[in-house]
Amino acid sequence: MELKRVVVTGLGVVTPIGNDVQTMWDAMLQGKSGAGPITRFDASKFRTQFACEVKDFDASSFMDRAELRKMDLCSEFALYCAKQAMDDAAFDLENENKHRMGVIWGSGMGGVKSYEENVSSYVSNGNPRFNPFFVPKVISNMTAGHIAILFSLKGVNFTTVSACASSNHAIINAYNYIRLNKADVILTGGSEAAIEVTGIGGFNAMHALSTRNDEPLTASRPFSASRDGFVLGEGGGCLVLEEYEHARRRGAHIYAEIVGTGANDDAYHMTAPDAEGKGAAEVMQLALEESGLRPSDIDYINTHGTSTPLGDVAEVNAIKEVFGEYAYKLNISSTKSMTGHLLGGTGAVEAVASIMAIQHDIIPPTINHQEGDEDEHIDYKLNFTFNKPQHRVVNYALSNNFGFGGHNACLIFKKPEA
């Protein structure tokens, strides 16, 4: 069976540093941080009192208020970036076979806000009158359903849940459905809206979050010795994946081609990565093997790079193992230094950033690194693209995401043919 080629023909995002692709990309090139004091609730009692919140987001600008009452903020973010991506892809939906168009979405936590509101109401007043939309607002799969309803897409439809690897797993599944000729078009990506009491409280209890309340803008500092945890973000990203010949026939703009994917598990610990990065190394090797590329073909790695003491070291070890001496010729960066960590939505946003790097031949930076802030366990001869973007021809970009439970997922994007 001949496998189909899969290309990206539409992009959309909603992030703490911009609610469309160009705004986000411009902010990345300027090295802007989306972090600030939490406004969603009173966080004064928490060890962490800041996050990367989405700003100036108004779902009623594109959805009827009656419909919005039926969905969680996580779904609102998803519909917003899905509509961007579909507008960008410029389909004539009246002439498309919608049974060959689907949605595969990622979300690590689902409707956190809705769950918290309803349970808190019951605890505070004892009234068991839950919102009639409580269950559909909370369950993670409903976002994919909402997107399908919005565009009347009747093909494959489900949600991947693998913590911070959820988006990458969604994209991998969408890629495989199209490769196997089971779909022509799939909207894929992920979204998350966990900047709530339970999100901050839960990650604080795990000592996973930065507690730099006096300097939130510089709190996310991947690969620096003074890193003390990740900064929680929110939002999402959407990619329109399309079978190559289908895209060519309709004259679509092709942003990139997906040429390799990898997925595995550390099978090591609930929340900590293997210190040597064995699973992370293997998942990159799997993606390279599927693509048929050599390590020296990769120009840029958008790392998982969360700014946690263990995770950053493990990923650097993995990169050095896979790429050997060529690792020193790569550009590496963590865009989480600017967006924060969007959990289940992070892979989609970082896939968009990787594709924009390919489109513009510019590497977005890892911000917040200061001279002298070096970790003895990290090799600073590697090019982490600290603080400023760097121009470089990017023919291939690799994007990593790793999740609690040991889930690892890797994507490789290729510059489209001229």
One Martini backbone bead per residue (centre of mass of N, CA, C, O) as a GRO file, in nm:
protein
  418
    1MET     BB    1   0.094   0.037   0.024
    2GLU     BB    2   0.054   0.367  -0.045
    3LEU     BB    3   0.159   0.643   0.104
    4LYS     BB    4   0.063   0.944   0.197
    5ARG     BB    5   0.088   1.275   0.184
    6VAL     BB    6   0.146   1.541   0.437
    7VAL     BB    7   0.001   1.862   0.487
    8VAL     BB    8   0.005   2.214   0.563
    9THR     BB    9  -0.287   2.461   0.517
   10GLY     BB   10  -0.341   2.550   0.828
   11LEU     BB   11  -0.352   2.819   1.084
   12GLY     BB   12  -0.397   2.841   1.455
   13VAL     BB   13  -0.421   3.073   1.742
   14VAL     BB   14  -0.413   3.089   2.114
   15THR     BB   15  -0.222   3.314   2.324
   16PRO     BB   16  -0.028   3.494   2.557
   17ILE     BB   17   0.116   3.641   2.270
   18GLY     BB   18  -0.139   3.574   2.080
   19ASN     BB   19  -0.450   3.545   1.862
   20ASP     BB   20  -0.241   3.492   1.628
   21VAL     BB   21   0.012   3.400   1.435
   22GLN     BB   22   0.157   3.671   1.379
   23THR     BB   23   0.155   3.785   1.664
   24MET     BB   24   0.309   3.555   1.795
   25TRP     BB   25   0.561   3.566   1.614
   26ASP     BB   26   0.645   3.854   1.674
   27ALA     BB   27   0.679   3.808   1.980
   28MET     BB   28   0.902   3.598   1.957
   29LEU     BB   29   1.110   3.784   1.805
   30GLN     BB   30   1.093   3.990   2.065
   31GLY     BB   31   1.086   3.830   2.341
   32LYS     BB   32   0.804   3.778   2.470
   33SER     BB   33   0.615   3.770   2.760
   34GLY     BB   34   0.303   3.622   2.907
   35ALA     BB   35   0.355   3.701   3.195
   36GLY     BB   36   0.153   3.730   3.505
   37PRO     BB   37  -0.071   3.807   3.705
   38ILE     BB   38  -0.341   3.670   3.828
   39THR     BB   39  -0.698   3.730   3.722
   40ARG     BB   40  -0.906   3.485   3.757
   41PHE     BB   41  -0.801   3.484   4.062
   42ASP     BB   42  -0.720   3.456   4.394
   43ALA     BB   43  -0.357   3.393   4.449
   44SER     BB   44  -0.238   3.480   4.741
   45LYS     BB   45  -0.223   3.172   4.876
   46PHE     BB   46  -0.013   3.099   4.671
   47ARG     BB   47   0.300   3.027   4.565
   48THR     BB   48   0.163   3.085   4.289
   49GLN     BB   49   0.072   3.419   4.119
   50PHE     BB   50   0.132   3.324   3.819
   51ALA     BB   51   0.089   3.354   3.451
   52CYS     BB   52  -0.014   3.259   3.111
   53GLU     BB   53  -0.242   3.455   2.986
   54VAL     BB   54  -0.499   3.527   2.801
   55LYS     BB   55  -0.571   3.806   2.594
   56ASP     BB   56  -0.841   3.955   2.463
   57PHE     BB   57  -1.078   3.738   2.490
   58ASP     BB   58  -1.373   3.688   2.260
   59ALA     BB   59  -1.603   3.454   2.177
   60SER     BB   60  -1.848   3.640   2.078
   61SER     BB   61  -1.704   3.722   1.799
   62PHE     BB   62  -1.774   3.397   1.680
   63MET     BB   63  -2.009   3.329   1.895
   64ASP     BB   64  -2.284   3.236   2.030
   65ARG     BB   65  -2.391   3.273   2.350
   66ALA     BB   66  -2.565   3.016   2.370
   67GLU     BB   67  -2.329   2.826   2.290
   68LEU     BB   68  -2.118   2.908   2.508
   69ARG     BB   69  -2.284   2.787   2.756
   70LYS     BB   70  -2.192   2.479   2.652
   71MET     BB   71  -1.885   2.568   2.711
   72ASP     BB   72  -1.565   2.564   2.765
   73LEU     BB   73  -1.276   2.738   2.743
   74CYS     BB   74  -1.123   2.515   2.596
   75SER     BB   75  -1.326   2.520   2.351
   76GLU     BB   76  -1.304   2.815   2.274
   77PHE     BB   77  -1.011   2.808   2.190
   78ALA     BB   78  -1.045   2.590   1.971
   79LEU     BB   79  -1.251   2.737   1.785
   80TYR     BB   80  -1.081   2.984   1.730
   81CYS     BB   81  -0.834   2.835   1.591
   82ALA     BB   82  -1.000   2.669   1.386
   83LYS     BB   83  -1.115   2.907   1.229
   84GLN     BB   84  -0.850   3.022   1.138
   85ALA     BB   85  -0.747   2.768   0.986
   86MET     BB   86  -0.987   2.748   0.786
   87ASP     BB   87  -0.954   3.025   0.662
   88ASP     BB   88  -0.661   2.977   0.569
   89ALA     BB   89  -0.730   2.720   0.384
   90ALA     BB   90  -0.973   2.781   0.189
   91PHE     BB   91  -1.242   2.632   0.167
   92ASP     BB   92  -1.494   2.462  -0.028
   93LEU     BB   93  -1.730   2.300   0.145
   94GLU     BB   94  -1.948   2.238  -0.077
   95ASN     BB   95  -1.704   2.058  -0.243
   96GLU     BB   96  -1.674   1.865  -0.002
   97ASN     BB   97  -1.601   1.564   0.165
   98LYS     BB   98  -1.704   1.537   0.495
   99HIS     BB   99  -1.636   1.226   0.535
  100ARG     BB  100  -1.310   1.320   0.480
  101MET     BB  101  -1.349   1.504   0.742
  102GLY     BB  102  -1.174   1.582   1.048
  103VAL     BB  103  -1.109   1.532   1.417
  104ILE     BB  104  -0.802   1.575   1.617
  105TRP     BB  105  -0.765   1.617   1.964
  106GLY     BB  106  -0.601   1.791   2.241
  107SER     BB  107  -0.622   1.712   2.607
  108GLY     BB  108  -0.529   1.687   2.940
  109MET     BB  109  -0.800   1.824   3.122
  110GLY     BB  110  -1.015   2.000   3.009
  111GLY     BB  111  -1.297   2.119   3.203
  112VAL     BB  112  -1.194   2.281   3.466
  113LYS     BB  113  -1.378   2.525   3.518
  114SER     BB  114  -1.651   2.371   3.522
  115TYR     BB  115  -1.587   2.175   3.747
  116GLU     BB  116  -1.518   2.380   3.967
  117GLU     BB  117  -1.782   2.544   3.974
  118ASN     BB  118  -1.981   2.310   4.045
  119VAL     BB  119  -1.842   2.194   4.297
  120SER     BB  120  -1.824   2.457   4.460
  121SER     BB  121  -2.127   2.508   4.477
  122TYR     BB  122  -2.197   2.252   4.635
  123VAL     BB  123  -2.006   2.294   4.880
  124SER     BB  124  -2.122   2.581   4.967
  125ASN     BB  125  -2.465   2.496   4.946
  126GLY     BB  126  -2.571   2.187   4.880
  127ASN     BB  127  -2.661   2.215   4.582
  128PRO     BB  128  -2.749   1.967   4.325
  129ARG     BB  129  -2.750   2.198   4.089
  130PHE     BB  130  -2.645   2.134   3.799
  131ASN     BB  131  -2.536   2.191   3.509
  132PRO     BB  132  -2.668   2.054   3.218
  133PHE     BB  133  -2.358   2.096   3.083
  134PHE     BB  134  -2.139   1.967   3.256
  135VAL     BB  135  -2.041   1.714   3.106
  136PRO     BB  136  -1.983   1.838   2.816
  137LYS     BB  137  -1.779   2.054   2.939
  138VAL     BB  138  -1.565   1.843   3.067
  139ILE     BB  139  -1.519   1.656   2.849
  140SER     BB  140  -1.258   1.623   2.626
  141ASN     BB  141  -1.411   1.533   2.351
  142MET     BB  142  -1.605   1.781   2.293
  143THR     BB  143  -1.426   1.962   2.123
  144ALA     BB  144  -1.427   1.792   1.866
  145GLY     BB  145  -1.733   1.810   1.834
  146HIS     BB  146  -1.760   2.117   1.802
  147ILE     BB  147  -1.590   2.141   1.546
  148ALA     BB  148  -1.761   1.956   1.370
  149ILE     BB  149  -2.024   2.120   1.392
  150LEU     BB  150  -1.924   2.392   1.280
  151PHE     BB  151  -1.829   2.226   0.986
  152SER     BB  152  -1.959   1.947   0.920
  153LEU     BB  153  -1.773   1.703   1.017
  154LYS     BB  154  -1.789   1.332   0.943
  155GLY     BB  155  -1.538   1.216   1.033
  156VAL     BB  156  -1.302   1.160   1.215
  157ASN     BB  157  -1.342   1.155   1.595
  158PHE     BB  158  -1.111   1.265   1.852
  159THR     BB  159  -0.925   1.232   2.166
  160THR     BB  160  -0.621   1.314   2.315
  161VAL     BB  161  -0.468   1.180   2.631
  162SER     BB  162  -0.117   1.295   2.728
  163ALA     BB  163  -0.087   1.549   2.843
  164CYS     BB  164   0.183   1.726   2.703
  165ALA     BB  165   0.138   1.519   2.436
  166SER     BB  166  -0.147   1.551   2.305
  167SER     BB  167  -0.101   1.715   2.043
  168ASN     BB  168   0.107   1.531   1.909
  169HIS     BB  169  -0.078   1.284   1.904
  170ALA     BB  170  -0.294   1.410   1.728
  171ILE     BB  171  -0.112   1.463   1.482
  172ILE     BB  172  -0.022   1.174   1.438
  173ASN     BB  173  -0.302   1.056   1.386
  174ALA     BB  174  -0.376   1.236   1.148
  175TYR     BB  175  -0.143   1.155   0.967
  176ASN     BB  176  -0.217   0.849   0.953
  177TYR     BB  177  -0.500   0.869   0.830
  178ILE     BB  178  -0.399   1.002   0.567
  179ARG     BB  179  -0.179   0.802   0.481
  180LEU     BB  180  -0.415   0.563   0.479
  181ASN     BB  181  -0.673   0.688   0.331
  182LYS     BB  182  -0.909   0.789   0.563
  183ALA     BB  183  -0.835   1.089   0.474
  184ASP     BB  184  -0.801   1.433   0.362
  185VAL     BB  185  -0.897   1.595   0.631
  186ILE     BB  186  -0.749   1.741   0.941
  187LEU     BB  187  -0.821   1.871   1.243
  188THR     BB  188  -0.549   1.976   1.457
  189GLY     BB  189  -0.448   1.963   1.812
  190GLY     BB  190  -0.484   2.199   2.096
  191SER     BB  191  -0.617   2.253   2.440
  192GLU     BB  192  -0.614   2.487   2.732
  193ALA     BB  193  -0.774   2.566   3.080
  194ALA     BB  194  -0.581   2.571   3.390
  195ILE     BB  195  -0.618   2.867   3.518
  196GLU     BB  196  -0.682   2.753   3.824
  197VAL     BB  197  -0.705   2.650   4.133
  198THR     BB  198  -0.639   2.349   4.062
  199GLY     BB  199  -0.396   2.397   3.883
  200ILE     BB  200  -0.215   2.554   4.077
  201GLY     BB  201  -0.244   2.373   4.328
  202GLY     BB  202  -0.148   2.105   4.203
  203PHE     BB  203   0.135   2.200   4.096
  204ASN     BB  204   0.234   2.303   4.369
  205ALA     BB  205   0.223   2.027   4.519
  206MET     BB  206   0.457   1.922   4.306
  207HIS     BB  207   0.673   2.143   4.247
  208ALA     BB  208   0.642   2.257   3.925
  209LEU     BB  209   0.638   2.560   3.983
  210SER     BB  210   0.708   2.865   3.971
  211THR     BB  211   0.792   3.128   4.244
  212ARG     BB  212   0.842   3.416   4.083
  213ASN     BB  213   0.651   3.671   4.183
  214ASP     BB  214   0.866   3.920   4.135
  215GLU     BB  215   0.939   3.775   3.820
  216PRO     BB  216   0.747   3.662   3.578
  217LEU     BB  217   0.883   3.736   3.298
  218THR     BB  218   1.155   3.546   3.401
  219ALA     BB  219   1.065   3.252   3.505
  220SER     BB  220   1.102   3.134   3.222
  221ARG     BB  221   1.423   2.938   3.214
  222PRO     BB  222   1.549   2.756   3.007
  223PHE     BB  223   1.867   2.611   3.082
  224SER     BB  224   1.890   2.740   3.355
  225ALA     BB  225   2.000   2.719   3.677
  226SER     BB  226   1.747   2.904   3.804
  227ARG     BB  227   1.541   2.713   3.758
  228ASP     BB  228   1.191   2.637   3.919
  229GLY     BB  229   0.990   2.592   3.685
  230PHE     BB  230   0.694   2.625   3.545
  231VAL     BB  231   0.468   2.812   3.339
  232LEU     BB  232   0.145   2.859   3.322
  233GLY     BB  233  -0.072   2.805   3.051
  234GLU     BB  234  -0.282   2.902   2.762
  235GLY     BB  235  -0.475   2.757   2.495
  236GLY     BB  236  -0.394   2.714   2.132
  237GLY     BB  237  -0.382   2.488   1.838
  238CYS     BB  238  -0.409   2.472   1.466
  239LEU     BB  239  -0.409   2.215   1.212
  240VAL     BB  240  -0.419   2.162   0.867
  241LEU     BB  241  -0.452   1.850   0.733
  242GLU     BB  242  -0.334   1.725   0.404
  243GLU     BB  243  -0.348   1.584   0.122
  244TYR     BB  244  -0.139   1.662  -0.122
  245GLU     BB  245  -0.319   1.632  -0.383
  246HIS     BB  246  -0.560   1.780  -0.269
  247ALA     BB  247  -0.413   2.049  -0.232
  248ARG     BB  248  -0.322   2.090  -0.527
  249ARG     BB  249  -0.600   2.089  -0.670
  250ARG     BB  250  -0.691   2.361  -0.492
  251GLY     BB  251  -0.442   2.558  -0.443
  252ALA     BB  252  -0.291   2.538  -0.183
  253HIS     BB  253  -0.126   2.646   0.084
  254ILE     BB  254   0.201   2.533   0.182
  255TYR     BB  255   0.385   2.517   0.476
  256ALA     BB  256   0.416   2.196   0.522
  257GLU     BB  257   0.567   1.877   0.590
  258ILE     BB  258   0.510   1.563   0.710
  259VAL     BB  259   0.783   1.305   0.776
  260GLY     BB  260   0.784   1.260   1.103
  261THR     BB  261   0.733   1.019   1.377
  262GLY     BB  262   0.699   0.977   1.745
  263ALA     BB  263   0.625   0.709   1.998
  264ASN     BB  264   0.644   0.676   2.362
  265ASP     BB  265   0.791   0.541   2.677
  266ASP     BB  266   0.966   0.542   2.970
  267ALA     BB  267   0.884   0.363   3.213
  268TYR     BB  268   0.965   0.519   3.514
  269HIS     BB  269   0.756   0.768   3.593
  270MET     BB  270   0.496   0.968   3.655
  271THR     BB  271   0.676   1.269   3.633
  272ALA     BB  272   0.959   1.177   3.571
  273PRO     BB  273   1.229   1.165   3.393
  274ASP     BB  274   1.470   1.026   3.248
  275ALA     BB  275   1.781   1.142   3.318
  276GLU     BB  276   1.909   1.043   3.027
  277GLY     BB  277   1.683   1.045   2.797
  278LYS     BB  278   1.594   0.774   2.656
  279GLY     BB  279   1.306   0.826   2.546
  280ALA     BB  280   1.372   1.088   2.393
  281ALA     BB  281   1.577   0.963   2.204
  282GLU     BB  282   1.399   0.743   2.077
  283VAL     BB  283   1.175   0.931   1.957
  284MET     BB  284   1.366   1.076   1.760
  285GLN     BB  285   1.461   0.823   1.611
  286LEU     BB  286   1.184   0.739   1.506
  287ALA     BB  287   1.136   0.993   1.335
  288LEU     BB  288   1.385   0.962   1.156
  289GLU     BB  289   1.318   0.682   1.042
  290GLU     BB  290   1.047   0.758   0.907
  291SER     BB  291   1.180   0.993   0.725
  292GLY     BB  292   1.490   0.919   0.630
  293LEU     BB  293   1.675   1.080   0.806
  294ARG     BB  294   1.935   1.257   0.920
  295PRO     BB  295   2.050   1.432   1.175
  296SER     BB  296   2.191   1.650   0.969
  297ASP     BB  297   1.903   1.758   0.854
  298ILE     BB  298   1.857   1.910   1.103
  299ASP     BB  299   1.806   2.256   1.214
  300TYR     BB  300   1.557   2.237   1.432
  301ILE     BB  301   1.467   2.252   1.788
  302ASN     BB  302   1.166   2.222   1.957
  303THR     BB  303   1.146   2.205   2.272
  304HIS     BB  304   1.010   2.131   2.562
  305GLY     BB  305   1.138   2.322   2.765
  306THR     BB  306   1.005   2.399   3.080
  307SER     BB  307   1.198   2.474   3.338
  308THR     BB  308   1.304   2.214   3.469
  309PRO     BB  309   1.548   2.053   3.631
  310LEU     BB  310   1.510   1.765   3.489
  311GLY     BB  311   1.400   1.800   3.194
  312ASP     BB  312   1.629   1.963   3.057
  313VAL     BB  313   1.857   1.759   3.095
  314ALA     BB  314   1.730   1.515   2.953
  315GLU     BB  315   1.702   1.652   2.670
  316VAL     BB  316   1.996   1.716   2.624
  317ASN     BB  317   2.098   1.427   2.641
  318ALA     BB  318   1.929   1.327   2.400
  319ILE     BB  319   2.043   1.510   2.180
  320LYS     BB  320   2.338   1.413   2.205
  321GLU     BB  321   2.283   1.117   2.140
  322VAL     BB  322   2.151   1.153   1.853
  323PHE     BB  323   2.355   1.395   1.723
  324GLY     BB  324   2.612   1.444   1.846
  325GLU     BB  325   2.821   1.659   1.692
  326TYR     BB  326   2.574   1.800   1.546
  327ALA     BB  327   2.444   1.941   1.792
  328TYR     BB  328   2.642   2.204   1.755
  329LYS     BB  329   2.472   2.290   1.472
  330LEU     BB  330   2.223   2.346   1.605
  331ASN     BB  331   1.906   2.469   1.672
  332ILE     BB  332   1.780   2.569   1.996
  333SER     BB  333   1.447   2.592   2.153
  334SER     BB  334   1.214   2.764   2.391
  335THR     BB  335   0.886   2.890   2.374
  336LYS     BB  336   0.803   2.868   2.680
  337SER     BB  337   0.952   3.129   2.769
  338MET     BB  338   0.684   3.290   2.652
  339THR     BB  339   0.404   3.108   2.681
  340GLY     BB  340   0.444   2.880   2.834
  341HIS     BB  341   0.255   2.599   2.960
  342LEU     BB  342  -0.015   2.436   2.770
  343LEU     BB  343   0.003   2.145   2.780
  344GLY     BB  344  -0.219   2.005   2.565
  345GLY     BB  345  -0.148   2.275   2.371
  346THR     BB  346   0.165   2.297   2.317
  347GLY     BB  347   0.230   2.133   2.056
  348ALA     BB  348   0.070   2.309   1.856
  349VAL     BB  349   0.219   2.578   1.901
  350GLU     BB  350   0.505   2.454   1.837
  351ALA     BB  351   0.439   2.370   1.552
  352VAL     BB  352   0.386   2.653   1.446
  353ALA     BB  353   0.665   2.766   1.515
  354SER     BB  354   0.821   2.567   1.335
  355ILE     BB  355   0.683   2.651   1.069
  356MET     BB  356   0.770   2.950   1.081
  357ALA     BB  357   1.070   2.891   1.069
  358ILE     BB  358   1.053   2.771   0.785
  359GLN     BB  359   0.920   3.009   0.635
  360HIS     BB  360   1.153   3.239   0.756
  361ASP     BB  361   1.435   3.155   0.859
  362ILE     BB  362   1.374   3.155   1.186
  363ILE     BB  363   1.479   3.151   1.523
  364PRO     BB  364   1.342   3.126   1.808
  365PRO     BB  365   1.383   3.204   2.130
  366THR     BB  366   1.546   3.179   2.447
  367ILE     BB  367   1.455   3.329   2.719
  368ASN     BB  368   1.609   3.445   3.029
  369HIS     BB  369   1.916   3.446   2.985
  370GLN     BB  370   2.210   3.466   3.188
  371GLU     BB  371   2.510   3.541   3.249
  372GLY     BB  372   2.616   3.279   3.473
  373ASP     BB  373   2.346   3.079   3.429
  374GLU     BB  374   2.485   2.782   3.475
  375ASP     BB  375   2.463   2.438   3.427
  376GLU     BB  376   2.665   2.165   3.490
  377HIS     BB  377   2.453   1.962   3.319
  378ILE     BB  378   2.494   2.169   3.078
  379ASP     BB  379   2.572   2.222   2.737
  380TYR     BB  380   2.689   2.545   2.614
  381LYS     BB  381   2.776   2.462   2.316
  382LEU     BB  382   2.507   2.479   2.261
  383ASN     BB  383   2.235   2.619   2.063
  384PHE     BB  384   1.976   2.800   2.240
  385THR     BB  385   1.892   3.078   2.141
  386PHE     BB  386   1.958   3.322   2.321
  387ASN     BB  387   1.726   3.606   2.337
  388LYS     BB  388   1.772   3.575   2.014
  389PRO     BB  389   1.719   3.556   1.706
  390GLN     BB  390   1.799   3.337   1.420
  391HIS     BB  391   1.937   3.307   1.118
  392ARG     BB  392   1.814   3.025   0.916
  393VAL     BB  393   1.801   2.760   0.730
  394VAL     BB  394   1.482   2.573   0.725
  395ASN     BB  395   1.406   2.245   0.630
  396TYR     BB  396   1.412   2.115   0.929
  397ALA     BB  397   1.179   2.040   1.198
  398LEU     BB  398   1.178   1.965   1.547
  399SER     BB  399   0.919   1.841   1.786
  400ASN     BB  400   0.882   1.830   2.137
  401ASN     BB  401   0.690   1.607   2.369
  402PHE     BB  402   0.628   1.567   2.727
  403GLY     BB  403   0.460   1.351   2.968
  404PHE     BB  404   0.298   1.251   3.207
  405GLY     BB  405   0.385   0.901   3.219
  406GLY     BB  406   0.616   0.914   2.975
  407HIS     BB  407   0.518   1.070   2.734
  408ASN     BB  408   0.625   1.062   2.386
  409ALA     BB  409   0.649   1.323   2.120
  410CYS     BB  410   0.732   1.349   1.762
  411LEU     BB  411   0.815   1.599   1.509
  412ILE     BB  412   0.852   1.642   1.143
  413PHE     BB  413   0.935   1.916   0.938
  414LYS     BB  414   0.900   2.041   0.597
  415LYS     BB  415   0.986   2.213   0.346
  416PRO     BB  416   0.839   2.315   0.084
  417GLU     BB  417   0.803   2.295  -0.235
  418ALA     BB  418   0.854   2.519  -0.502
   0.00000   0.00000   0.00000
